[in-house]
Amino acid sequence: MAEEENESQTEETPSEDAGAASEPEAKAAPAEQVDPAKAAARAEMRTLKAARNAAIEARDAVQLKRTRRKIRQAKRKLRAISAAAS
């Protein structure tokens, strides 16, 4: 009897998965066009953060300070771009 229950449970599992797969998935809203300047600023931020992490690993205080200042400038630039777009 226990074997029959296990078989019925395993038989139900694929049908549940198949039913879930056949349901239409909710689509996300269309993405807005990203400003190329904003995308470039974000790419610059990623590069600067990598440089900051490298300076931390190397224990280079001078380079770390320079990189943190550049990150701050890049953040301000990104905020200005976002404000101008609004």
GIVENJO-V180055 format. One record per helix or strand of 2 or more residues. SS is the DSSP state (helix for helix, strand for strand). FROM is the first residue (numbers start at 1). LEN is the number of residues. Records with the same first field share a line. If there is no record, write none. Layout:
SS: FROM-LEN / FROM-LEN
This chain:
helix: 2-21 / 36-23 / 61-25
